[in-house]
Amino acid sequence: GVTLSNLRRYQGALKWYNYALKLVPGDRDMLANKARILGIEMGKYSDALNLINKNLIKNPNHIGLLCNKSEILEKMGYKDNALILKEKLQKLYTKNYKCGFFKKINLGDITQPFV
């Protein structure tokens, strides 16, 4: 799924994640990746947020889901809501976790991507 997404083959990546989720239902990391493709790469914000919110009920501190939700809300123009999530992420952040766009830095620069 990640490789297909990196190649910008988003439909193929979604098919892969749907298949993988049949084998490992409820895997939050795969769900977070699927939501990222839907919302951030394909602009299907509503579908992505529904998937994210449903899974945050079961695990409200899943960093991948929170990262994606924050970025989607920011793209939709809900910057205040995105900032609240980013503050939560900053509190939850651990050195061992790497989110594709999140890095623990001061809040003024918190959305700066890193590679």
C-alpha positions in Angstrom: 0.0 0.0 0.0 2.7 2.4 0.9 4.7 1.7 -2.3 1.6 2.2 -4.4 0.8 5.4 -2.6 4.4 6.7 -3.1 3.9 5.9 -6.9 0.7 8.0 -6.7 -1.4 4.9 -7.6 -4.0 5.7 -5.0 -6.8 3.5 -6.2 -4.4 0.5 -6.2 -3.2 1.4 -2.7 -6.8 1.6 -1.4 -7.5 -1.8 -2.9 -4.4 -3.2 -1.2 -5.4 -1.7 2.2 -9.0 -3.0 1.8 -7.6 -6.5 1.1 -5.1 -6.3 4.0 -7.8 -5.1 6.4 -9.8 -8.3 5.5 -6.8 -10.3 6.7 -6.1 -8.1 9.7 -9.4 -6.4 10.6 -9.1 -3.2 12.7 -5.3 -2.7 12.2 -5.1 1.0 13.1 -1.9 1.6 11.3 -3.4 0.3 8.0 -6.6 2.3 8.7 -4.5 5.4 9.3 -2.7 4.9 6.0 -6.0 4.3 4.2 -7.4 7.5 5.7 -4.4 9.4 4.6 -4.8 8.3 1.0 -8.5 9.1 1.0 -8.2 12.5 2.7 -4.8 13.9 2.0 -4.0 12.4 -1.4 -7.5 12.1 -2.9 -9.3 15.0 -1.2 -12.1 12.7 0.0 -12.2 14.5 3.4 -15.6 13.3 4.5 -14.7 9.6 3.9 -11.4 10.0 5.6 -12.7 11.8 8.6 -15.5 9.2 9.0 -12.9 6.4 9.0 -10.7 8.2 11.4 -13.4 9.2 13.9 -14.8 5.7 14.0 -11.4 4.3 14.9 -10.5 7.1 17.3 -13.5 6.0 19.4 -11.7 2.7 20.0 -8.2 4.3 20.4 -8.4 8.0 21.0 -4.6 8.5 21.2 -3.6 6.7 18.0 -0.9 9.1 16.7 -1.3 8.1 13.0 -5.0 8.7 13.1 -4.6 12.0 14.9 -1.8 13.2 12.6 -4.0 12.5 9.5 -7.1 14.1 11.1 -5.1 17.2 12.0 -3.7 17.5 8.4 -7.2 17.0 6.9 -8.8 19.5 9.1 -6.1 22.0 8.2 -6.6 21.4 4.5 -10.3 22.0 5.0 -9.6 25.3 6.7 -10.3 24.3 10.3 -7.0 25.6 11.5 -8.1 26.0 15.2 -9.3 22.4 15.4 -6.1 21.2 13.7 -4.0 23.2 16.2 -5.8 21.5 19.2 -4.9 18.1 17.7 -1.3 19.2 17.1 -1.0 20.3 20.7 -2.4 16.8 21.8 0.1 15.2 19.4 2.9 17.2 20.9 2.0 15.8 24.4 1.8 12.2 23.0 4.9 12.3 20.9 7.6 9.8 21.6 11.1 9.6 20.1 10.2 6.2 18.6 7.3 7.3 16.6 7.7 9.0 13.2 4.6 10.6 11.7 5.0 11.5 8.0 4.4 15.2 8.7 4.7 15.7 12.4 7.8 16.6 14.3 8.0 17.8 17.9 9.1 21.4 17.6 7.7 24.6 18.9 4.0 25.2 18.0 4.7 28.0 15.7 6.4 25.7 13.3 4.6 22.5 14.1 3.3 21.9 10.6 6.7 22.0 8.9 7.2 18.7 7.1 10.3 16.7 7.5 11.9 13.8 5.5 
